[in-house]
Amino acid sequence: MLEIVAPVFALAAIGFVWVKLGLEYRTEFVTRLAMTLGIPALVFVALMETEIEPSALSRIALAAMLSYGALTVVMGLLIWLLRVDARTWQAPMVMSNTGNIGLPLALFAFGDEGLAFAVAVFAVSTIYAFTFGLWLVTRTSNPLDLIKEPMVGATLLGTLFLWQGWETPTAVTNTLRLVGQLGIPLMLITLGVAMARISPSNIGRAGAFAALKFAICAAVAAGIGVAFELSDVAFGILMIQFAGPAAVTSYLIAVKYRADAEPVAGLVVISTALSVITLPLILALVL
């Protein structure tokens, strides 16, 4: 377990310490570099080169869609029962960190096969985040935001290449592979930077919501994974991707659209700290 999770948290720690030392880190630039070039290239190459049957990728993608649908309903009901603001809590309670943490964990734990499955779930989560997830916070959503997202284009193009059995020329593939290798380290370091800069409040409440998020997301993913009769690797990936901490994207969206960002910050920080314990537990169950 240590061999799998240590690199993930070590890279995040680099970003955390970097900021605490007072060194400059341009989060907006690095995030744009990772999300515009690094991760789209990683996604495209992973889909193009995977040897997994398209039907298996479609199955886990559908399982992820149903998981997000079920979580949206369950979390909405929970938030209504607890009488808290849905605009603040629902999106971060549903969306987990499928990028910064999910992709590297999948790669380290299950290799290229796991990465391909994780990419499929990550693509679904990206589409959810920039459509319904964005609407949960803003109550308005522009479809152009989804069209302009490079991750969506890379996913569609990679799926087309996979379906047709096409491959880019070797020189192009090698270039894209190198660019893709930027994505995971940059995202993990940026996660650490975000943790260092976020100032959480009401830690007790955030801890309670973080525990609820982990329990509910893990239960929903496990139930749907069993119902879909996913392979061992696919089931493990679904669990890792949904039982992870709250997405940093949720906090950034809350800040951008002037929602109540402080509770979201607390949830992101506490759930990420909690994942040091919960993610090894999930890995121990699925490996």
Secondary structure, 3 states (H helix, E strand, C coil): CHHHHHHHHHHHHHHHHHHHCCCCCCHHHHHHHHHHHHHHHHHHHHHHHCCCCHHHHHHHHHHHHHHHHHHHHHHHHHHHHHCCCHHHHHHHHHCECCCCCHHHHHHHHHHHHHHHHHHHHHHHHHHHHCCHHHHHHHCCCCHHHHHCCHHHHHHHHHHHHHHHCCCCCHHHHHHHHHHHHHHHHHHHHHHHHHHHHCCCCCHHHHHHHHHHHHHHHHHHHHHHHHHCCCCHHHHHHHHHHHCCCECHHHHHHHHHCCCCHHHHHHHHHHHHHHHHHHHHHHHHHHC
